[in-house]
Amino acid sequence: MATTLTQKERSNISKIPLLSYQELDILHALRGFCAFYVVIFHAKFILWSGGAEYLKIFPRTTWNPAQYIFFAIDMLSSAGYEMVVFFFVLSGFFIRYAQLRKHRPTLQFYLNRVVRIYPPYLFSLLLGGIIIIYLARIHPKLLTTAPGRELNAGLLGAWHDLQSLTVGELGRALVFLRPGSEFFGYNGVYWSLLPEALFYSLVPLAFWRVRYYYAISAACYAFGMVAAAIHIKSGPIGDFLFLYNGYFALGVGLYDVVAAQPSWLGTFRRIKGIWLALVIPILFFLLIGAAGMHFRALSGSLASLLAVMSVSVLLAGRVSRQNALVRIFHEIGIFSFSLYLYHFPLLILSYAGLVALTGDLVNYGRYYWLGIPLVTTGCFLLYYITERQAIRFFRGT
């Protein structure tokens, strides 16, 4: 593909108005929300034995009202996969904006993505490997299938994979593929990096003929929904083409609609606040329900719809930029990628500390409420050490 645009292509791009950074800045709060939500989701899995296992030990017939409230709060963070889908929509939106604001030729675009992704990713691989080795040497009882718990069996599998790691398997890890029975360092978040990378690889061609990209993406997504309904499996590449790319494309298209059609945000400005206050929570609860049923075709669609509504509501100015939650999540959004990459190994390290303190491999206390702020703080420090320094170095500042 050519690395420069023709006059006709520049003319087509110029038809899409460019939103300002100040207008879009508030959307970083959504990045922070998604990343933080995923931290809570994984903290429950690692630090707390909830859900069906919890109900076996503590049947509902023994609960008091407070226990119902606490369990309901626990279940509100059960849509980790769906928040990644939400993030895919945001990613498509921001990449479209970035390329329109400053068009990068193909090679420059790829280099920019490599610089943004690989320094923190490589450090997370190193961190995950070191923590697995630490567990095997210092806390070997955590690496077992004895409790019948997915976490401990997964840690054991990750240790076996690390011991027999080959150059080929390391190469798979470097391109975001599962090198063995588990992701490298037992970091479950790595699954989403491959769809991100595949989307980035398409961007120069897709944005070159964006209307074709929209049509092909819609057709592929429709086929993917049919394939999912009849249980056809397609592998990682097929999953991207027939499922995840649809979410990225939705984000790309959302930017074009928001920027080129003032009536879109105008509609959200005219909607009464009470209706937004009802519809968005209802949509969120439906999302939680679909996630609980593991109906990903539905839950993914609901997550993408929630993303579209959230972006539109914020850009329409329906939520103040001085809102306390917006400000908190905006700050988290600044280091959301590092938070996403590093939280899983830090949660595993927290689990080792929890087992050392309690002596129990399986914990039913809600210790994850304490682990979340500690891990988030740790990820913030790692962001300053790795991701931020890498960006500053490559920018020459």
GISUL-V849085 format. One record per residue. N is the residue number from 1. RES is the residue in one letter. SS is DSSP state (a for helix, b for strand, c for the rest). OMEGA is omega in whole degrees, -180 to 180 (none if undefined). Layout:
<<N | RES | SS | OMEGA> <N | RES | SS | OMEGA>>
//
This chain:
<<1 | M | c | 179> <2 | A | c | -179> <3 | T | c | 177> <4 | T | c | -178> <5 | L | c | 173> <6 | T | c | 179> <7 | Q | a | 179> <8 | K | a | -180> <9 | E | a | 177> <10 | R | a | 179> <11 | S | a | 179> <12 | N | a | 180> <13 | I | a | -176> <14 | S | a | 179> <15 | K | c | 178> <16 | I | c | 180> <17 | P | c | -179> <18 | L | c | 175> <19 | L | c | -179> <20 | S | c | 177> <21 | Y | a | 180> <22 | Q | a | 178> <23 | E | a | -175> <24 | L | a | -174> <25 | D | a | -178> <26 | I | a | -178> <27 | L | a | 176> <28 | H | a | 175> <29 | A | a | 178> <30 | L | a | 174> <31 | R | a | -180> <32 | G | a | 179> <33 | F | a | -178> <34 | C | a | -179> <35 | A | a | -179> <36 | F | a | 177> <37 | Y | a | 180> <38 | V | a | 176> <39 | V | a | 179> <40 | I | a | 180> <41 | F | a | -179> <42 | H | a | 178> <43 | A | a | 176> <44 | K | a | -178> <45 | F | a | -173> <46 | I | a | -172> <47 | L | a | -176> <48 | W | c | 175> <49 | S | c | -176> <50 | G | c | 177> <51 | G | a | -176> <52 | A | a | -180> <53 | E | a | 179> <54 | Y | a | -179> <55 | L | a | 177> <56 | K | a | -178> <57 | I | a | -179> <58 | F | c | -179> <59 | P | c | -174> <60 | R | a | 180> <61 | T | a | -179> <62 | T | a | -174> <63 | W | c | 168> <64 | N | c | -177> <65 | P | a | -180> <66 | A | a | -180> <67 | Q | a | 176> <68 | Y | a | -180> <69 | I | a | -180> <70 | F | a | -179> <71 | F | a | 177> <72 | A | a | 177> <73 | I | a | 177> <74 | D | a | -175> <75 | M | a | 179> <76 | L | c | 180> <77 | S | c | -177> <78 | S | c | -176> <79 | A | c | -179> <80 | G | a | 178> <81 | Y | a | -177> <82 | E | a | 177> <83 | M | a | 173> <84 | V | a | 175> <85 | V | a | 176> <86 | F | a | -179> <87 | F | a | 177> <88 | F | a | 179> <89 | V | a | 177> <90 | L | a | -179> <91 | S | a | 177> <92 | G | a | 180> <93 | F | a | -176> <94 | F | a | 178> <95 | I | a | 176> <96 | R | a | 178> <97 | Y | a | -176> <98 | A | a | -179> <99 | Q | a | 176> <100 | L | a | 180> <101 | R | a | -179> <102 | K | c | -178> <103 | H | c | 177> <104 | R | c | 173> <105 | P | c | -171> <106 | T | a | -176> <107 | L | a | 179> <108 | Q | a | 178> <109 | F | a | 180> <110 | Y | a | 179> <111 | L | a | 178> <112 | N | a | 180> <113 | R | a | 179> <114 | V | a | -179> <115 | V | a | -179> <116 | R | a | -172> <117 | I | a | -165> <118 | Y | a | 179> <119 | P | a | 178> <120 | P | a | 180> <121 | Y | a | 179> <122 | L | a | 178> <123 | F | a | 179> <124 | S | a | 175> <125 | L | a | 179> <126 | L | a | -180> <127 | L | a | 180> <128 | G | a | 179> <129 | G | a | 180> <130 | I | a | -179> <131 | I | a | 177> <132 | I | a | 177> <133 | I | a | 178> <134 | Y | a | 179> <135 | L | a | -178> <136 | A | a | -178> <137 | R | a | -171> <138 | I | a | -178> <139 | H | c | -175> <140 | P | a | -178> <141 | K | a | 177> <142 | L | a | -177> <143 | L | c | -174> <144 | T | c | 173> <145 | T | c | -174> <146 | A | c | -178> <147 | P | c | -176> <148 | G | c | -176> <149 | R | c | -177> <150 | E | a | -178> <151 | L | a | -176> <152 | N | a | 177> <153 | A | a | 178> <154 | G | a | 177> <155 | L | a | 177> <156 | L | a | 178> <157 | G | a | 179> <158 | A | a | 178> <159 | W | a | 177> <160 | H | a | 179> <161 | D | a | -178> <162 | L | a | -180> <163 | Q | a | -177> <164 | S | c | -176> <165 | L | c | 178> <166 | T | c | 178> <167 | V | a | 179> <168 | G | a | 180> <169 | E | a | 175> <170 | L | a | 177> <171 | G | a | 177> <172 | R | a | 178> <173 | A | a | -178> <174 | L | a | 177> <175 | V | c | 170> <176 | F | c | 176> <177 | L | c | 178> <178 | R | c | -176> <179 | P | c | -179> <180 | G | c | 179> <181 | S | c | 180> <182 | E | c | 171> <183 | F | c | -176> <184 | F | a | 180> <185 | G | a | -177> <186 | Y | a | 178> <187 | N | c | -173> <188 | G | a | -177> <189 | V | a | -174> <190 | Y | a | -177> <191 | W | a | -174> <192 | S | a | -178> <193 | L | a | 179> <194 | L | a | 175> <195 | P | a | 177> <196 | E | a | -178> <197 | A | a | 180> <198 | L | a | 176> <199 | F | a | 179> <200 | Y | a | 180> <201 | S | a | -180> <202 | L | a | -168> <203 | V | a | -178> <204 | P | a | 179> <205 | L | a | -177> <206 | A | a | -177> <207 | F | a | 176> <208 | W | a | 177> <209 | R | c | -167> <210 | V | a | 179> <211 | R | a | 175> <212 | Y | a | 179> <213 | Y | a | 179> <214 | Y | a | -177> <215 | A | a | -180> <216 | I | a | -180> <217 | S | a | 180> <218 | A | a | 180> <219 | A | a | 180> <220 | C | a | 180> <221 | Y | a | 178> <222 | A | a | 177> <223 | F | a | -180> <224 | G | a | 178> <225 | M | a | 177> <226 | V | a | 180> <227 | A | a | 179> <228 | A | a | -179> <229 | A | a | -180> <230 | I | c | 171> <231 | H | c | 173> <232 | I | c | 179> <233 | K | c | -173> <234 | S | c | 180> <235 | G | a | -175> <236 | P | a | -179> <237 | I | a | 178> <238 | G | a | 177> <239 | D | a | 179> <240 | F | a | -175> <241 | L | a | -172> <242 | F | a | 179> <243 | L | a | -170> <244 | Y | a | 179> <245 | N | a | 178> <246 | G | a | 179> <247 | Y | a | 176> <248 | F | a | -179> <249 | A | a | 177> <250 | L | a | 178> <251 | G | a | 177> <252 | V | a | -180> <253 | G | a | 179> <254 | L | a | 178> <255 | Y | a | -179> <256 | D | a | -180> <257 | V | a | -178> <258 | V | a | -176> <259 | A | a | -172> <260 | A | a | -177> <261 | Q | c | -179> <262 | P | a | -178> <263 | S | a | -179> <264 | W | a | 179> <265 | L | a | 176> <266 | G | a | 178> <267 | T | a | -180> <268 | F | a | 176> <269 | R | a | -177> <270 | R | a | -179> <271 | I | c | 179> <272 | K | c | -177> <273 | G | a | -179> <274 | I | a | 180> <275 | W | a | 176> <276 | L | a | -179> <277 | A | a | 177> <278 | L | a | -173> <279 | V | a | -176> <280 | I | a | 175> <281 | P | a | 178> <282 | I | a | 178> <283 | L | a | 179> <284 | F | a | -180> <285 | F | a | 175> <286 | L | a | 177> <287 | L | a | 178> <288 | I | a | 179> <289 | G | a | 179> <290 | A | a | 178> <291 | A | a | 179> <292 | G | a | 178> <293 | M | c | -179> <294 | H | c | 178> <295 | F | c | -169> <296 | R | a | 177> <297 | A | a | 179> <298 | L | a | -176> <299 | S | a | 177> <300 | G | a | 178> <301 | S | a | 178> <302 | L | a | 179> <303 | A | a | 179> <304 | S | a | 177> <305 | L | a | 178> <306 | L | a | 178> <307 | A | a | 180> <308 | V | a | -179> <309 | M | a | -178> <310 | S | a | 178> <311 | V | a | -177> <312 | S | a | -180> <313 | V | a | -180> <314 | L | a | -180> <315 | L | a | 177> <316 | A | c | 177> <317 | G | c | -178> <318 | R | c | 176> <319 | V | c | -178> <320 | S | c | 175> <321 | R | c | 179> <322 | Q | c | 175> <323 | N | c | -174> <324 | A | a | -180> <325 | L | a | 178> <326 | V | a | -179> <327 | R | a | 180> <328 | I | a | -178> <329 | F | a | 175> <330 | H | a | 178> <331 | E | a | 177> <332 | I | a | -180> <333 | G | a | -180> <334 | I | a | 180> <335 | F | c | -175> <336 | S | a | -179> <337 | F | a | 177> <338 | S | a | 177> <339 | L | a | -180> <340 | Y | a | -176> <341 | L | a | -168> <342 | Y | a | -171> <343 | H | a | -175> <344 | F | a | 177> <345 | P | a | 178> <346 | L | a | 175> <347 | L | a | 177> <348 | I | a | 177> <349 | L | a | 177> <350 | S | a | 178> <351 | Y | a | 178> <352 | A | a | 178> <353 | G | a | 179> <354 | L | a | 179> <355 | V | a | 179> <356 | A | a | -178> <357 | L | a | -175> <358 | T | a | -176> <359 | G | c | -177> <360 | D | c | 176> <361 | L | c | -179> <362 | V | c | -177> <363 | N | c | 179> <364 | Y | c | 172> <365 | G | c | -177> <366 | R | c | 180> <367 | Y | c | -178> <368 | Y | a | 176> <369 | W | a | 177> <370 | L | a | -177> <371 | G | a | -175> <372 | I | a | 180> <373 | P | a | 179> <374 | L | a | -179> <375 | V | a | 179> <376 | T | a | 177> <377 | T | a | 178> <378 | G | a | 178> <379 | C | a | 177> <380 | F | a | 178> <381 | L | a | 178> <382 | L | a | 176> <383 | Y | a | -180> <384 | Y | a | -178> <385 | I | a | -171> <386 | T | c | -171> <387 | E | a | -177> <388 | R | a | -180> <389 | Q | a | 179> <390 | A | a | 180> <391 | I | a | -180> <392 | R | a | -179> <393 | F | a | -176> <394 | F | a | 175> <395 | R | a | 178> <396 | G | c | 180> <397 | T | c | none>>
//
